[in-house]
Amino acid sequence: MTPIGRGYVHIYTGNGKGKTTAALGLALRAAGNGLRTVVVQFMKGRHYGELDAVRMTGGLITIEQFGHPSFCRFGKDPDPGDVERAGSALKRIRDLMGARTCDLLVADEMITACLFRLVTEEDVLGAMQERPEGMELVLTGRGASDRMIELADLVTEMREVKHYYAKGIDAREGIES
C-alpha cells in the first residue's frame, strides 16, 4: 500500500477563485512528504508563475499543459483544436493512471473542459472510476455535475462572495497568474 492508502477522488468546483490554487497547495504538501504529483492542465497553455515554481521541487511536481496559449472561450460550438488538445490531455490522464508513476494526479480544468464540451461527462466519470488504488485524483473546474459530485469522495465548492475583478482590477502576476 502506498503512503496515502487506497487514494481518493477530490473535486474542487464552483464559481469562486482558488480551485487550481487548492490543487497546487495539495501538490506542494504531497511534495513535502516525498510524493510525486503530475498536474495535467486542460485548456491552459500560457505561462503561469506555478510553472516556474514547480521546477524548484526537484521533479516531485510536474505540470503538463494541453491548451492554447489564449484560454478558449465558451461558444456555440467548441473549436476543433481545443477539442483535440483536450482529447490529448484526457489520453495523458489515462496513460498516467495506467503507468502509476505518480501518487497525486491533478486534472486541472477537466470539469470546465466538460462544461465547454471539449470532453464528455462520460470521459470525466470514466477517469474518476479508472483511478487506480493508491493514487489520489483531483479534478478542478466550474460546473461539476451531480453525477461527478456523487462519484467523488471529497467535494469542495469555491463560492465567490466578493472579488476585486468586479471593480475592474485585472489579474496580477504572482497572484492570479
ChimeraX attribute file (.defattr): number of C-alpha atoms within 10 A of each C-alpha:
attribute: neighborCount
match mode: 1-to-1
recipient: residues
	/A:1	8
	/A:2	11
	/A:3	12
	/A:4	15
	/A:5	11
	/A:6	12
	/A:7	19
	/A:8	19
	/A:9	20
	/A:10	21
	/A:11	26
	/A:12	26
	/A:13	26
	/A:14	18
	/A:15	14
	/A:16	14
	/A:17	16
	/A:18	19
	/A:19	23
	/A:20	21
	/A:21	15
	/A:22	16
	/A:23	24
	/A:24	20
	/A:25	12
	/A:26	16
	/A:27	26
	/A:28	19
	/A:29	12
	/A:30	18
	/A:31	20
	/A:32	12
	/A:33	11
	/A:34	12
	/A:35	18
	/A:36	20
	/A:37	26
	/A:38	21
	/A:39	23
	/A:40	24
	/A:41	23
	/A:42	31
	/A:43	27
	/A:44	21
	/A:45	17
	/A:46	14
	/A:47	11
	/A:48	14
	/A:49	12
	/A:50	14
	/A:51	15
	/A:52	11
	/A:53	11
	/A:54	18
	/A:55	13
	/A:56	10
	/A:57	14
	/A:58	9
	/A:59	13
	/A:60	21
	/A:61	24
	/A:62	19
	/A:63	19
	/A:64	16
	/A:65	20
	/A:66	22
	/A:67	22
	/A:68	15
	/A:69	12
	/A:70	10
	/A:71	13
	/A:72	17
	/A:73	11
	/A:74	13
	/A:75	9
	/A:76	8
	/A:77	9
	/A:78	15
	/A:79	15
	/A:80	10
	/A:81	13
	/A:82	23
	/A:83	18
	/A:84	15
	/A:85	20
	/A:86	25
	/A:87	18
	/A:88	15
	/A:89	24
	/A:90	22
	/A:91	13
	/A:92	16
	/A:93	22
	/A:94	16
	/A:95	12
	/A:96	17
	/A:97	20
	/A:98	12
	/A:99	9
	/A:100	16
	/A:101	14
	/A:102	19
	/A:103	24
	/A:104	26
	/A:105	26
	/A:106	26
	/A:107	26
	/A:108	27
	/A:109	22
	/A:110	29
	/A:111	27
	/A:112	21
	/A:113	27
	/A:114	22
	/A:115	18
	/A:116	22
	/A:117	19
	/A:118	24
	/A:119	22
	/A:120	15
	/A:121	19
	/A:122	12
	/A:123	14
	/A:124	21
	/A:125	16
	/A:126	12
	/A:127	19
	/A:128	19
	/A:129	12
	/A:130	13
	/A:131	21
	/A:132	18
	/A:133	16
	/A:134	18
	/A:135	23
	/A:136	20
	/A:137	25
	/A:138	26
	/A:139	29
	/A:140	29
	/A:141	25
	/A:142	21
	/A:143	18
	/A:144	23
	/A:145	14
	/A:146	8
	/A:147	12
	/A:148	19
	/A:149	18
	/A:150	10
	/A:151	15
	/A:152	18
	/A:153	13
	/A:154	13
	/A:155	19
	/A:156	14
	/A:157	17
	/A:158	17
	/A:159	12
	/A:160	11
	/A:161	8
	/A:162	9
	/A:163	11
	/A:164	9
	/A:165	9
	/A:166	8
	/A:167	7
	/A:168	8
	/A:169	9
	/A:170	10
	/A:171	11
	/A:172	8
	/A:173	9
	/A:174	9
	/A:175	9
	/A:176	12
	/A:177	11
